[in-house]
Amino acid sequence: MARFFNGLNQNIANVVELQHYIEIEYMILMAIKVEKQLRRKGSTKPSGYSGSFLGWKSGFRREINA
């Protein structure tokens, strides 16, 4: 969970860190939700951020279902 959190965009991490998580799945879902909100607002222009966690999420779900 710490590695995932440290890899988050700073804007997303600021919101996600305020939540309490027991499982990484919930942390991932919250990060995705925050990312979508920031994109809707148009307030995220991260430097060095090359993509979305949405693609990672679908791969993660495939691993869980396997």
N, CA, C, O and CB atoms as a CASP TS submission, in Angstrom:
PFRMAT TS
TARGET T0000
AUTHOR 0000-0000-0000
METHOD Language model
MODEL 1
PARENT N/A
ATOM      1  N   MET     1       0.830  -1.185   0.000  1.00  0.00           N
ATOM      2  CA  MET     1       0.000   0.000   0.000  1.00  0.00           C
ATOM      3  C   MET     1       0.878   1.254   0.000  1.00  0.00           C
ATOM      4  O   MET     1       0.565   2.242  -0.664  1.00  0.00           O
ATOM      5  CB  MET     1      -0.946  -0.005   1.213  1.00  0.00           C
ATOM      6  N   ALA     2       1.960   1.203   0.737  1.00  0.00           N
ATOM      7  CA  ALA     2       2.849   2.360   0.799  1.00  0.00           C
ATOM      8  C   ALA     2       3.500   2.632  -0.549  1.00  0.00           C
ATOM      9  O   ALA     2       3.648   3.788  -0.945  1.00  0.00           O
ATOM     10  CB  ALA     2       3.921   2.147   1.862  1.00  0.00           C
ATOM     11  N   ARG     3       3.885   1.587  -1.249  1.00  0.00           N
ATOM     12  CA  ARG     3       4.492   1.768  -2.574  1.00  0.00           C
ATOM     13  C   ARG     3       3.492   2.374  -3.546  1.00  0.00           C
ATOM     14  O   ARG     3       3.837   3.272  -4.314  1.00  0.00           O
ATOM     15  CB  ARG     3       5.012   0.428  -3.120  1.00  0.00           C
ATOM     16  N   PHE     4       2.263   1.890  -3.517  1.00  0.00           N
ATOM     17  CA  PHE     4       1.230   2.439  -4.383  1.00  0.00           C
ATOM     18  C   PHE     4       1.004   3.913  -4.055  1.00  0.00           C
ATOM     19  O   PHE     4       0.960   4.755  -4.951  1.00  0.00           O
ATOM     20  CB  PHE     4      -0.084   1.642  -4.238  1.00  0.00           C
ATOM     21  N   PHE     5       0.864   4.218  -2.771  1.00  0.00           N
ATOM     22  CA  PHE     5       0.617   5.590  -2.336  1.00  0.00           C
ATOM     23  C   PHE     5       1.749   6.521  -2.758  1.00  0.00           C
ATOM     24  O   PHE     5       1.497   7.637  -3.213  1.00  0.00           O
ATOM     25  CB  PHE     5       0.438   5.640  -0.821  1.00  0.00           C
ATOM     26  N   ASN     6       2.989   6.072  -2.610  1.00  0.00           N
ATOM     27  CA  ASN     6       4.131   6.906  -2.984  1.00  0.00           C
ATOM     28  C   ASN     6       4.216   7.161  -4.483  1.00  0.00           C
ATOM     29  O   ASN     6       4.821   8.144  -4.911  1.00  0.00           O
ATOM     30  CB  ASN     6       5.407   6.262  -2.516  1.00  0.00           C
ATOM     31  N   GLY     7       3.614   6.288  -5.281  1.00  0.00           N
ATOM     32  CA  GLY     7       3.617   6.460  -6.726  1.00  0.00           C
ATOM     33  C   GLY     7       2.487   7.326  -7.251  1.00  0.00           C
ATOM     34  O   GLY     7       2.437   7.624  -8.444  1.00  0.00           O
ATOM     35  N   LEU     8       1.581   7.731  -6.376  1.00  0.00           N
ATOM     36  CA  LEU     8       0.444   8.538  -6.809  1.00  0.00           C
ATOM     37  C   LEU     8       0.855   9.971  -7.123  1.00  0.00           C
ATOM     38  O   LEU     8       1.817  10.501  -6.566  1.00  0.00           O
ATOM     39  CB  LEU     8      -0.638   8.533  -5.741  1.00  0.00           C
ATOM     40  N   ASN     9       0.106  10.576  -8.022  1.00  0.00           N
ATOM     41  CA  ASN     9       0.231  11.996  -8.305  1.00  0.00           C
ATOM     42  C   ASN     9      -0.020  12.741  -6.990  1.00  0.00           C
ATOM     43  O   ASN     9      -0.883  12.335  -6.211  1.00  0.00           O
ATOM     44  CB  ASN     9      -0.774  12.453  -9.438  1.00  0.00           C
ATOM     45  N   GLN    10       0.706  13.804  -6.736  1.00  0.00           N
ATOM     46  CA  GLN    10       0.612  14.521  -5.466  1.00  0.00           C
ATOM     47  C   GLN    10      -0.798  15.033  -5.183  1.00  0.00           C
ATOM     48  O   GLN    10      -1.251  14.992  -4.039  1.00  0.00           O
ATOM     49  CB  GLN    10       1.581  15.680  -5.459  1.00  0.00           C
ATOM     50  N   ASN    11      -1.498  15.515  -6.213  1.00  0.00           N
ATOM     51  CA  ASN    11      -2.867  16.013  -6.021  1.00  0.00           C
ATOM     52  C   ASN    11      -3.795  14.894  -5.562  1.00  0.00           C
ATOM     53  O   ASN    11      -4.656  15.105  -4.708  1.00  0.00           O
ATOM     54  CB  ASN    11      -3.402  16.638  -7.323  1.00  0.00           C
ATOM     55  N   ILE    12      -3.617  13.719  -6.125  1.00  0.00           N
ATOM     56  CA  ILE    12      -4.441  12.572  -5.756  1.00  0.00           C
ATOM     57  C   ILE    12      -4.048  12.073  -4.372  1.00  0.00           C
ATOM     58  O   ILE    12      -4.912  11.776  -3.547  1.00  0.00           O
ATOM     59  CB  ILE    12      -4.303  11.442  -6.796  1.00  0.00           C
ATOM     60  N   ALA    13      -2.757  11.983  -4.119  1.00  0.00           N
ATOM     61  CA  ALA    13      -2.266  11.491  -2.830  1.00  0.00           C
ATOM     62  C   ALA    13      -2.745  12.365  -1.675  1.00  0.00           C
ATOM     63  O   ALA    13      -3.021  11.852  -0.591  1.00  0.00           O
ATOM     64  CB  ALA    13      -0.740  11.430  -2.835  1.00  0.00           C
ATOM     65  N   ASN    14      -2.848  13.675  -1.890  1.00  0.00           N
ATOM     66  CA  ASN    14      -3.311  14.574  -0.833  1.00  0.00           C
ATOM     67  C   ASN    14      -4.720  14.228  -0.375  1.00  0.00           C
ATOM     68  O   ASN    14      -5.035  14.358   0.808  1.00  0.00           O
ATOM     69  CB  ASN    14      -3.266  16.015  -1.312  1.00  0.00           C
ATOM     70  N   VAL    15      -5.562  13.794  -1.288  1.00  0.00           N
ATOM     71  CA  VAL    15      -6.937  13.429  -0.935  1.00  0.00           C
ATOM     72  C   VAL    15      -6.982  12.012  -0.374  1.00  0.00           C
ATOM     73  O   VAL    15      -7.645  11.761   0.632  1.00  0.00           O
ATOM     74  CB  VAL    15      -7.865  13.547  -2.162  1.00  0.00           C
ATOM     75  N   VAL    16      -6.282  11.093  -1.018  1.00  0.00           N
ATOM     76  CA  VAL    16      -6.316   9.688  -0.613  1.00  0.00           C
ATOM     77  C   VAL    16      -5.746   9.501   0.789  1.00  0.00           C
ATOM     78  O   VAL    16      -6.228   8.649   1.535  1.00  0.00           O
ATOM     79  CB  VAL    16      -5.539   8.829  -1.612  1.00  0.00           C
ATOM     80  N   GLU    17      -4.748  10.266   1.157  1.00  0.00           N
ATOM     81  CA  GLU    17      -4.114  10.078   2.468  1.00  0.00           C
ATOM     82  C   GLU    17      -5.045  10.426   3.626  1.00  0.00           C
ATOM     83  O   GLU    17      -4.783  10.036   4.763  1.00  0.00           O
ATOM     84  CB  GLU    17      -2.857  10.921   2.561  1.00  0.00           C
ATOM     85  N   LEU    18      -6.113  11.143   3.358  1.00  0.00           N
ATOM     86  CA  LEU    18      -7.060  11.508   4.412  1.00  0.00           C
ATOM     87  C   LEU    18      -8.025  10.371   4.746  1.00  0.00           C
ATOM     88  O   LEU    18      -8.768  10.457   5.724  1.00  0.00           O
ATOM     89  CB  LEU    18      -7.845  12.739   3.999  1.00  0.00           C
ATOM     90  N   GLN    19      -8.019   9.319   3.949  1.00  0.00           N
ATOM     91  CA  GLN    19      -8.917   8.194   4.147  1.00  0.00           C
ATOM     92  C   GLN    19      -8.212   7.067   4.893  1.00  0.00           C
ATOM     93  O   GLN    19      -6.985   6.968   4.893  1.00  0.00           O
ATOM     94  CB  GLN    19      -9.449   7.693   2.804  1.00  0.00           C
ATOM     95  N   HIS    20      -9.011   6.229   5.521  1.00  0.00           N
ATOM     96  CA  HIS    20      -8.473   5.056   6.228  1.00  0.00           C
ATOM     97  C   HIS    20      -8.772   3.821   5.395  1.00  0.00           C
ATOM     98  O   HIS    20      -9.919   3.596   5.008  1.00  0.00           O
ATOM     99  CB  HIS    20      -9.082   4.921   7.672  1.00  0.00           C
ATOM    100  N   TYR    21      -7.753   3.020   5.119  1.00  0.00           N
ATOM    101  CA  TYR    21      -7.914   1.830   4.293  1.00  0.00           C
ATOM    102  C   TYR    21      -7.359   0.608   4.980  1.00  0.00           C
ATOM    103  O   TYR    21      -6.317   0.656   5.633  1.00  0.00           O
ATOM    104  CB  TYR    21      -7.241   2.018   2.953  1.00  0.00           C
ATOM    105  N   ILE    22      -8.074  -0.490   4.824  1.00  0.00           N
ATOM    106  CA  ILE    22      -7.608  -1.767   5.337  1.00  0.00           C
ATOM    107  C   ILE    22      -7.065  -2.606   4.191  1.00  0.00           C
ATOM    108  O   ILE    22      -6.119  -3.373   4.368  1.00  0.00           O
ATOM    109  CB  ILE    22      -8.741  -2.512   6.072  1.00  0.00           C
ATOM    110  N   GLU    23      -7.676  -2.457   2.995  1.00  0.00           N
ATOM    111  CA  GLU    23      -7.266  -3.221   1.833  1.00  0.00           C
ATOM    112  C   GLU    23      -6.860  -2.288   0.704  1.00  0.00           C
ATOM    113  O   GLU    23      -7.415  -1.199   0.556  1.00  0.00           O
ATOM    114  CB  GLU    23      -8.387  -4.153   1.380  1.00  0.00           C
ATOM    115  N   ILE    24      -5.892  -2.721  -0.087  1.00  0.00           N
ATOM    116  CA  ILE    24      -5.378  -1.890  -1.169  1.00  0.00           C
ATOM    117  C   ILE    24      -6.435  -1.648  -2.242  1.00  0.00           C
ATOM    118  O   ILE    24      -6.402  -0.619  -2.917  1.00  0.00           O
ATOM    119  CB  ILE    24      -4.147  -2.536  -1.787  1.00  0.00           C
ATOM    120  N   GLU    25      -7.367  -2.577  -2.408  1.00  0.00           N
ATOM    121  CA  GLU    25      -8.399  -2.411  -3.426  1.00  0.00           C
ATOM    122  C   GLU    25      -9.186  -1.122  -3.207  1.00  0.00           C
ATOM    123  O   GLU    25      -9.490  -0.407  -4.161  1.00  0.00           O
ATOM    124  CB  GLU    25      -9.346  -3.612  -3.424  1.00  0.00           C
ATOM    125  N   TYR    26      -9.512  -0.829  -1.956  1.00  0.00           N
ATOM    126  CA  TYR    26     -10.258   0.386  -1.639  1.00  0.00           C
ATOM    127  C   TYR    26      -9.415   1.634  -1.880  1.00  0.00           C
ATOM    128  O   TYR    26      -9.928   2.665  -2.316  1.00  0.00           O
ATOM    129  CB  TYR    26     -10.737   0.350  -0.190  1.00  0.00           C
ATOM    130  N   MET    27      -8.139   1.534  -1.597  1.00  0.00           N
ATOM    131  CA  MET    27      -7.235   2.658  -1.842  1.00  0.00           C
ATOM    132  C   MET    27      -7.153   2.941  -3.349  1.00  0.00           C
ATOM    133  O   MET    27      -7.167   4.097  -3.771  1.00  0.00           O
ATOM    134  CB  MET    27      -5.819   2.361  -1.263  1.00  0.00           C
ATOM    135  N   ILE    28      -7.070   1.891  -4.141  1.00  0.00           N
ATOM    136  CA  ILE    28      -7.007   2.049  -5.595  1.00  0.00           C
ATOM    137  C   ILE    28      -8.286   2.677  -6.120  1.00  0.00           C
ATOM    138  O   ILE    28      -8.239   3.599  -6.934  1.00  0.00           O
ATOM    139  CB  ILE    28      -6.764   0.698  -6.276  1.00  0.00           C
ATOM    140  N   LEU    29      -9.426   2.182  -5.659  1.00  0.00           N
ATOM    141  CA  LEU    29     -10.706   2.724  -6.118  1.00  0.00           C
ATOM    142  C   LEU    29     -10.850   4.198  -5.750  1.00  0.00           C
ATOM    143  O   LEU    29     -11.374   4.984  -6.540  1.00  0.00           O
ATOM    144  CB  LEU    29     -11.866   1.922  -5.524  1.00  0.00           C
ATOM    145  N   MET    30     -10.391   4.579  -4.561  1.00  0.00           N
ATOM    146  CA  MET    30     -10.459   5.979  -4.154  1.00  0.00           C
ATOM    147  C   MET    30      -9.537   6.834  -5.016  1.00  0.00           C
ATOM    148  O   MET    30      -9.906   7.945  -5.397  1.00  0.00           O
ATOM    149  CB  MET    30     -10.089   6.127  -2.670  1.00  0.00           C
ATOM    150  N   ALA    31      -8.354   6.338  -5.326  1.00  0.00           N
ATOM    151  CA  ALA    31      -7.427   7.081  -6.178  1.00  0.00           C
ATOM    152  C   ALA    31      -8.026   7.295  -7.564  1.00  0.00           C
ATOM    153  O   ALA    31      -7.882   8.369  -8.147  1.00  0.00           O
ATOM    154  CB  ALA    31      -6.081   6.343  -6.288  1.00  0.00           C
ATOM    155  N   ILE    32      -8.690   6.283  -8.083  1.00  0.00           N
ATOM    156  CA  ILE    32      -9.337   6.403  -9.393  1.00  0.00           C
ATOM    157  C   ILE    32     -10.462   7.419  -9.332  1.00  0.00           C
ATOM    158  O   ILE    32     -10.615   8.237 -10.239  1.00  0.00           O
ATOM    159  CB  ILE    32      -9.875   5.041  -9.865  1.00  0.00           C
ATOM    160  N   LYS    33     -11.241   7.370  -8.277  1.00  0.00           N
ATOM    161  CA  LYS    33     -12.357   8.305  -8.113  1.00  0.00           C
ATOM    162  C   LYS    33     -11.847   9.744  -8.029  1.00  0.00           C
ATOM    163  O   LYS    33     -12.416  10.642  -8.650  1.00  0.00           O
ATOM    164  CB  LYS    33     -13.175   7.955  -6.851  1.00  0.00           C
ATOM    165  N   VAL    34     -10.793   9.963  -7.274  1.00  0.00           N
ATOM    166  CA  VAL    34     -10.215  11.308  -7.126  1.00  0.00           C
ATOM    167  C   VAL    34      -9.638  11.775  -8.458  1.00  0.00           C
ATOM    168  O   VAL    34      -9.792  12.940  -8.827  1.00  0.00           O
ATOM    169  CB  VAL    34      -9.115  11.320  -6.027  1.00  0.00           C
ATOM    170  N   GLU    35      -8.978  10.876  -9.178  1.00  0.00           N
ATOM    171  CA  GLU    35      -8.409  11.227 -10.480  1.00  0.00           C
ATOM    172  C   GLU    35      -9.505  11.690 -11.436  1.00  0.00           C
ATOM    173  O   GLU    35      -9.335  12.683 -12.143  1.00  0.00           O
ATOM    174  CB  GLU    35      -7.648  10.027 -11.080  1.00  0.00           C
ATOM    175  N   LYS    36     -10.626  10.974 -11.459  1.00  0.00           N
ATOM    176  CA  LYS    36     -11.748  11.359 -12.327  1.00  0.00           C
ATOM    177  C   LYS    36     -12.288  12.730 -11.948  1.00  0.00           C
ATOM    178  O   LYS    36     -12.587  13.543 -12.822  1.00  0.00           O
ATOM    179  CB  LYS    36     -12.872  10.315 -12.250  1.00  0.00           C
ATOM    180  N   GLN    37     -12.415  12.994 -10.646  1.00  0.00           N
ATOM    181  CA  GLN    37     -12.914  14.288 -10.182  1.00  0.00           C
ATOM    182  C   GLN    37     -11.972  15.411 -10.599  1.00  0.00           C
ATOM    183  O   GLN    37     -12.420  16.464 -11.052  1.00  0.00           O
ATOM    184  CB  GLN    37     -13.088  14.281  -8.656  1.00  0.00           C
ATOM    185  N   LEU    38     -10.684  15.190 -10.447  1.00  0.00           N
ATOM    186  CA  LEU    38      -9.717  16.219 -10.812  1.00  0.00           C
ATOM    187  C   LEU    38      -9.735  16.481 -12.315  1.00  0.00           C
ATOM    188  O   LEU    38      -9.589  17.621 -12.755  1.00  0.00           O
ATOM    189  CB  LEU    38      -8.312  15.810 -10.366  1.00  0.00           C
ATOM    190  N   ARG    39      -9.914  15.432 -13.091  1.00  0.00           N
ATOM    191  CA  ARG    39      -9.980  15.622 -14.545  1.00  0.00           C
ATOM    192  C   ARG    39     -11.227  16.392 -14.939  1.00  0.00           C
ATOM    193  O   ARG    39     -11.184  17.240 -15.830  1.00  0.00           O
ATOM    194  CB  ARG    39      -9.952  14.271 -15.266  1.00  0.00           C
ATOM    195  N   ARG    40     -12.348  16.097 -14.270  1.00  0.00           N
ATOM    196  CA  ARG    40     -13.582  16.827 -14.558  1.00  0.00           C
ATOM    197  C   ARG    40     -13.417  18.316 -14.253  1.00  0.00           C
ATOM    198  O   ARG    40     -13.897  19.171 -14.997  1.00  0.00           O
ATOM    199  CB  ARG    40     -14.751  16.245 -13.746  1.00  0.00           C
ATOM    200  N   LYS    41     -12.744  18.605 -13.166  1.00  0.00           N
ATOM    201  CA  LYS    41     -12.514  19.994 -12.774  1.00  0.00           C
ATOM    202  C   LYS    41     -11.452  20.649 -13.643  1.00  0.00           C
ATOM    203  O   LYS    41     -11.381  21.876 -13.717  1.00  0.00           O
ATOM    204  CB  LYS    41     -12.104  20.070 -11.310  1.00  0.00           C
ATOM    205  N   GLY    42     -10.627  19.845 -14.298  1.00  0.00           N
ATOM    206  CA  GLY    42      -9.563  20.375 -15.134  1.00  0.00           C
ATOM    207  C   GLY    42      -8.429  20.980 -14.338  1.00  0.00           C
ATOM    208  O   GLY    42      -7.677  21.813 -14.845  1.00  0.00           O
ATOM    209  N   SER    43      -8.307  20.556 -13.083  1.00  0.00           N
ATOM    210  CA  SER    43      -7.292  21.160 -12.220  1.00  0.00           C
ATOM    211  C   SER    43      -6.036  20.319 -12.097  1.00  0.00           C
ATOM    212  O   SER    43      -5.148  20.662 -11.317  1.00  0.00           O
ATOM    213  CB  SER    43      -7.861  21.400 -10.857  1.00  0.00           C
ATOM    214  N   THR    44      -5.935  19.237 -12.836  1.00  0.00           N
ATOM    215  CA  THR    44      -4.747  18.406 -12.693  1.00  0.00           C
ATOM    216  C   THR    44      -3.887  18.495 -13.948  1.00  0.00           C
ATOM    217  O   THR    44      -4.323  18.152 -15.047  1.00  0.00           O
ATOM    218  CB  THR    44      -5.137  16.946 -12.410  1.00  0.00           C
ATOM    219  N   LYS    45      -2.671  18.956 -13.763  1.00  0.00           N
ATOM    220  CA  LYS    45      -1.669  18.984 -14.823  1.00  0.00           C
ATOM    221  C   LYS    45      -0.374  18.477 -14.226  1.00  0.00           C
ATOM    222  O   LYS    45       0.593  19.224 -14.077  1.00  0.00           O
ATOM    223  CB  LYS    45      -1.496  20.424 -15.431  1.00  0.00           C
ATOM    224  N   PRO    46      -0.367  17.192 -13.884  1.00  0.00           N
ATOM    225  CA  PRO    46       0.798  16.650 -13.200  1.00  0.00           C
ATOM    226  C   PRO    46       2.025  16.587 -14.089  1.00  0.00           C
ATOM    227  O   PRO    46       1.941  16.290 -15.280  1.00  0.00           O
ATOM    228  CB  PRO    46       0.489  15.283 -12.675  1.00  0.00           C
ATOM    229  N   SER    47       3.143  16.869 -13.494  1.00  0.00           N
ATOM    230  CA  SER    47       4.406  16.750 -14.232  1.00  0.00           C
ATOM    231  C   SER    47       4.976  15.364 -13.993  1.00  0.00           C
ATOM    232  O   SER    47       5.003  14.876 -12.863  1.00  0.00           O
ATOM    233  CB  SER    47       5.429  17.853 -13.800  1.00  0.00           C
ATOM    234  N   GLY    48       5.429  14.739 -15.060  1.00  0.00           N
ATOM    235  CA  GLY    48       6.004  13.416 -14.934  1.00  0.00           C
ATOM    236  C   GLY    48       4.980  12.309 -14.799  1.00  0.00           C
ATOM    237  O   GLY    48       5.343  11.159 -14.555  1.00  0.00           O
ATOM    238  N   TYR    49       3.737  12.628 -14.950  1.00  0.00           N
ATOM    239  CA  TYR    49       2.666  11.642 -14.832  1.00  0.00           C
ATOM    240  C   TYR    49       2.275  11.217 -16.227  1.00  0.00           C
ATOM    241  O   TYR    49       1.742  12.025 -16.988  1.00  0.00           O
ATOM    242  CB  TYR    49       1.438  12.209 -14.049  1.00  0.00           C
ATOM    243  N   SER    50       2.526   9.965 -16.585  1.00  0.00           N
ATOM    244  CA  SER    50       2.394   9.547 -17.972  1.00  0.00           C
ATOM    245  C   SER    50       1.099   8.836 -18.298  1.00  0.00           C
ATOM    246  O   SER    50       0.878   8.486 -19.457  1.00  0.00           O
ATOM    247  CB  SER    50       3.515   8.673 -18.323  1.00  0.00           C
ATOM    248  N   GLY    51       0.240   8.608 -17.330  1.00  0.00           N
ATOM    249  CA  GLY    51      -0.978   7.887 -17.681  1.00  0.00           C
ATOM    250  C   GLY    51      -1.980   7.860 -16.566  1.00  0.00           C
ATOM    251  O   GLY    51      -1.860   8.563 -15.563  1.00  0.00           O
ATOM    252  N   SER    52      -2.966   7.033 -16.768  1.00  0.00           N
ATOM    253  CA  SER    52      -4.065   6.915 -15.831  1.00  0.00           C
ATOM    254  C   SER    52      -3.957   5.606 -15.068  1.00  0.00           C
ATOM    255  O   SER    52      -3.325   4.655 -15.528  1.00  0.00           O
ATOM    256  CB  SER    52      -5.409   7.007 -16.558  1.00  0.00           C
ATOM    257  N   PHE    53      -4.571   5.566 -13.913  1.00  0.00           N
ATOM    258  CA  PHE    53      -4.643   4.328 -13.161  1.00  0.00           C
ATOM    259  C   PHE    53      -5.784   3.458 -13.659  1.00  0.00           C
ATOM    260  O   PHE    53      -5.936   2.326 -13.201  1.00  0.00           O
ATOM    261  CB  PHE    53      -4.807   4.616 -11.678  1.00  0.00           C
ATOM    262  N   LEU    54      -6.585   3.959 -14.581  1.00  0.00           N
ATOM    263  CA  LEU    54      -7.720   3.199 -15.074  1.00  0.00           C
ATOM    264  C   LEU    54      -7.272   1.927 -15.771  1.00  0.00           C
ATOM    265  O   LEU    54      -7.886   0.879 -15.572  1.00  0.00           O
ATOM    266  CB  LEU    54      -8.550   4.045 -16.017  1.00  0.00           C
ATOM    267  N   GLY    55      -6.230   1.981 -16.576  1.00  0.00           N
ATOM    268  CA  GLY    55      -5.713   0.790 -17.229  1.00  0.00           C
ATOM    269  C   GLY    55      -5.147  -0.191 -16.225  1.00  0.00           C
ATOM    270  O   GLY    55      -5.295  -1.403 -16.385  1.00  0.00           O
ATOM    271  N   TRP    56      -4.506   0.319 -15.200  1.00  0.00           N
ATOM    272  CA  TRP    56      -3.940  -0.524 -14.157  1.00  0.00           C
ATOM    273  C   TRP    56      -5.052  -1.217 -13.391  1.00  0.00           C
ATOM    274  O   TRP    56      -4.914  -2.374 -12.993  1.00  0.00           O
ATOM    275  CB  TRP    56      -3.061   0.300 -13.204  1.00  0.00           C
ATOM    276  N   LYS    57      -6.146  -0.513 -13.186  1.00  0.00           N
ATOM    277  CA  LYS    57      -7.281  -1.057 -12.441  1.00  0.00           C
ATOM    278  C   LYS    57      -7.832  -2.295 -13.136  1.00  0.00           C
ATOM    279  O   LYS    57      -8.091  -3.305 -12.481  1.00  0.00           O
ATOM    280  CB  LYS    57      -8.385   0.001 -12.287  1.00  0.00           C
ATOM    281  N   SER    58      -8.013  -2.233 -14.446  1.00  0.00           N
ATOM    282  CA  SER    58      -8.582  -3.374 -15.160  1.00  0.00           C
ATOM    283  C   SER    58      -7.655  -4.579 -15.077  1.00  0.00           C
ATOM    284  O   SER    58      -8.131  -5.706 -14.938  1.00  0.00           O
ATOM    285  CB  SER    58      -8.851  -3.011 -16.627  1.00  0.00           C
ATOM    286  N   GLY    59      -6.345  -4.373 -15.157  1.00  0.00           N
ATOM    287  CA  GLY    59      -5.393  -5.461 -15.002  1.00  0.00           C
ATOM    288  C   GLY    59      -5.417  -6.028 -13.600  1.00  0.00           C
ATOM    289  O   GLY    59      -5.265  -7.235 -13.410  1.00  0.00           O
ATOM    290  N   PHE    60      -5.604  -5.169 -12.622  1.00  0.00           N
ATOM    291  CA  PHE    60      -5.655  -5.586 -11.233  1.00  0.00           C
ATOM    292  C   PHE    60      -6.884  -6.457 -10.994  1.00  0.00           C
ATOM    293  O   PHE    60      -6.806  -7.469 -10.298  1.00  0.00           O
ATOM    294  CB  PHE    60      -5.666  -4.366 -10.301  1.00  0.00           C
ATOM    295  N   ARG    61      -8.004  -6.066 -11.564  1.00  0.00           N
ATOM    296  CA  ARG    61      -9.231  -6.847 -11.400  1.00  0.00           C
ATOM    297  C   ARG    61      -9.086  -8.226 -12.042  1.00  0.00           C
ATOM    298  O   ARG    61      -9.602  -9.212 -11.516  1.00  0.00           O
ATOM    299  CB  ARG    61     -10.431  -6.100 -12.013  1.00  0.00           C
ATOM    300  N   ARG    62      -8.387  -8.301 -13.174  1.00  0.00           N
ATOM    301  CA  ARG    62      -8.168  -9.605 -13.808  1.00  0.00           C
ATOM    302  C   ARG    62      -7.377 -10.514 -12.881  1.00  0.00           C
ATOM    303  O   ARG    62      -7.643 -11.713 -12.814  1.00  0.00           O
ATOM    304  CB  ARG    62      -7.432  -9.443 -15.154  1.00  0.00           C
ATOM    305  N   GLU    63      -6.404  -9.953 -12.166  1.00  0.00           N
ATOM    306  CA  GLU    63      -5.604 -10.757 -11.237  1.00  0.00           C
ATOM    307  C   GLU    63      -6.460 -11.249 -10.074  1.00  0.00           C
ATOM    308  O   GLU    63      -6.315 -12.388  -9.629  1.00  0.00           O
ATOM    309  CB  GLU    63      -4.408  -9.941 -10.708  1.00  0.00           C
ATOM    310  N   ILE    64      -7.341 -10.401  -9.589  1.00  0.00           N
ATOM    311  CA  ILE    64      -8.205 -10.775  -8.460  1.00  0.00           C
ATOM    312  C   ILE    64      -9.149 -11.910  -8.881  1.00  0.00           C
ATOM    313  O   ILE    64      -9.365 -12.854  -8.120  1.00  0.00           O
ATOM    314  CB  ILE    64      -9.024  -9.540  -7.957  1.00  0.00           C
ATOM    315  N   ASN    65      -9.700 -11.816 -10.076  1.00  0.00           N
ATOM    316  CA  ASN    65     -10.651 -12.807 -10.544  1.00  0.00           C
ATOM    317  C   ASN    65      -9.995 -14.134 -10.916  1.00  0.00           C
ATOM    318  O   ASN    65     -10.670 -15.161 -10.987  1.00  0.00           O
ATOM    319  CB  ASN    65     -11.398 -12.268 -11.723  1.00  0.00           C
ATOM    320  N   ALA    66      -8.690 -14.121 -11.153  1.00  0.00           N
ATOM    321  CA  ALA    66      -7.994 -15.352 -11.569  1.00  0.00           C
ATOM    322  C   ALA    66      -7.788 -16.307 -10.410  1.00  0.00           C
ATOM    323  O   ALA    66      -7.220 -17.384 -10.591  1.00  0.00           O
ATOM    324  CB  ALA    66      -6.648 -15.014 -12.193  1.00  0.00           C
TER
END
